[in-house]
Amino acid sequence: MDIKVIKTEKEYNQAIKRLEVIFDAPIDSQEGDEAELLSISIEKYEDEHYPIESPDPIEAIKFRMEQLDMSNQDLAEVIGYKSRVSEIFNHKRKLTLKMIRSIHKKLKIPYESLMAE
């Protein structure tokens, strides 16, 4: 087991290939330890080189509504204002703290997604 910090794309690809080989190794084995360390190293490299931006709050709401098969009327019942839904979706009105709390509670969207810029 010779694990080092991943610094290049070539090292990243090699680490991925090695992890694929030892992925199912028993946890309390040498290969299991290697797989865990490789996973951590790969994750660090991906976080630095392939960051995932938080979604736009409105897009997060629309996506979740689609998953739940919700209509705009259903969302209006969550936020309490029928007229506000189109204003929010057209970026003419920002979400209030009360709306964010309600949406989080009812639609289970993380606060971080709802409060992104």
C-alpha positions as CSV (number, residue, x, y, z in Angstrom):
1,M,0.0,0.0,0.0
2,D,1.7,3.2,-1.2
3,I,-0.8,6.0,-1.0
4,K,0.1,9.6,-1.6
5,V,-1.7,12.9,-2.2
6,I,-3.3,13.0,-5.6
7,K,-1.9,16.0,-7.5
8,T,-2.4,15.3,-11.2
9,E,-5.2,14.0,-13.4
10,K,-3.1,10.9,-14.2
11,E,-2.7,10.1,-10.5
12,Y,-6.4,10.7,-10.1
13,N,-7.3,8.2,-12.9
14,Q,-4.8,5.6,-11.5
15,A,-6.4,6.0,-8.0
16,I,-9.9,5.5,-9.5
17,K,-8.7,2.3,-11.3
18,R,-7.1,0.9,-8.2
19,L,-10.2,1.7,-6.1
20,E,-12.3,-0.2,-8.5
21,V,-10.1,-3.3,-8.0
22,I,-10.2,-3.2,-4.2
23,F,-13.6,-1.6,-3.6
24,D,-15.2,-4.7,-2.1
25,A,-12.3,-5.6,0.1
26,P,-13.2,-6.5,3.7
27,I,-13.2,-3.4,5.9
28,D,-10.7,-4.8,8.4
29,S,-8.1,-5.9,5.8
30,Q,-5.1,-4.1,4.4
31,E,-6.9,-3.6,1.1
32,G,-9.9,-2.3,3.0
33,D,-7.7,0.3,4.7
34,E,-6.2,1.2,1.3
35,A,-9.7,1.6,-0.2
36,E,-10.7,3.9,2.6
37,L,-7.6,6.1,2.2
38,L,-7.9,6.1,-1.6
39,S,-11.6,7.2,-1.2
40,I,-10.6,10.1,1.0
41,S,-7.8,11.2,-1.3
42,I,-10.0,10.9,-4.4
43,E,-12.8,12.9,-2.7
44,K,-10.3,15.7,-1.8
45,Y,-9.0,15.9,-5.4
46,E,-12.5,16.0,-6.8
47,D,-13.6,18.7,-4.3
48,E,-10.7,20.9,-5.5
49,H,-10.8,20.2,-9.2
50,Y,-14.5,19.4,-9.8
51,P,-16.5,21.5,-7.4
52,I,-20.3,21.2,-7.5
53,E,-22.0,24.5,-7.1
54,S,-25.2,24.9,-5.1
55,P,-28.2,25.0,-7.3
56,D,-30.2,28.2,-7.7
57,P,-32.9,28.2,-5.0
58,I,-35.7,28.5,-7.5
59,E,-34.3,25.7,-9.6
60,A,-34.0,23.5,-6.5
61,I,-37.7,24.2,-5.7
62,K,-38.8,23.5,-9.2
63,F,-36.8,20.2,-9.2
64,R,-38.3,19.1,-5.9
65,M,-41.8,20.0,-7.0
66,E,-41.3,17.9,-10.1
67,Q,-40.1,15.0,-8.0
68,L,-43.2,15.3,-5.8
69,D,-45.5,15.9,-8.7
70,M,-46.5,19.3,-7.2
71,S,-48.3,22.1,-8.9
72,N,-47.8,25.8,-8.4
73,Q,-51.0,25.8,-6.4
74,D,-49.5,23.2,-4.1
75,L,-46.5,25.4,-3.6
76,A,-48.8,28.4,-2.9
77,E,-50.3,26.4,-0.1
78,V,-46.8,25.8,1.3
79,I,-45.7,29.5,1.2
80,G,-49.1,30.9,1.9
81,Y,-49.4,33.2,-1.1
82,K,-50.8,32.2,-4.5
83,S,-49.7,35.4,-6.2
84,R,-46.1,35.0,-4.9
85,V,-45.3,31.8,-6.7
86,S,-45.0,33.3,-10.2
87,E,-43.2,36.4,-8.7
88,I,-40.7,34.1,-7.1
89,F,-40.3,31.8,-10.1
90,N,-39.7,34.9,-12.3
91,H,-37.1,36.2,-9.8
92,K,-39.2,39.3,-9.1
93,R,-39.5,38.5,-5.4
94,K,-37.0,36.9,-3.1
95,L,-37.8,34.1,-0.7
96,T,-38.5,35.4,2.8
97,L,-37.2,33.6,5.9
98,K,-40.7,32.4,6.6
99,M,-41.0,31.0,3.1
100,I,-37.6,29.3,3.3
101,R,-38.5,27.6,6.6
102,S,-41.9,26.4,5.3
103,I,-40.4,25.1,2.0
104,H,-37.6,23.3,4.0
105,K,-40.1,21.7,6.3
106,K,-42.6,20.6,3.7
107,L,-40.4,19.9,0.7
108,K,-37.3,18.7,2.6
109,I,-35.0,21.0,0.6
110,P,-31.8,21.8,2.5
111,Y,-31.5,25.3,3.9
112,E,-28.2,25.7,2.1
113,S,-29.9,25.3,-1.3
114,L,-32.7,27.7,-0.5
115,M,-30.4,30.4,0.8
116,A,-27.8,30.3,-2.0
117,E,-27.2,33.6,-3.8
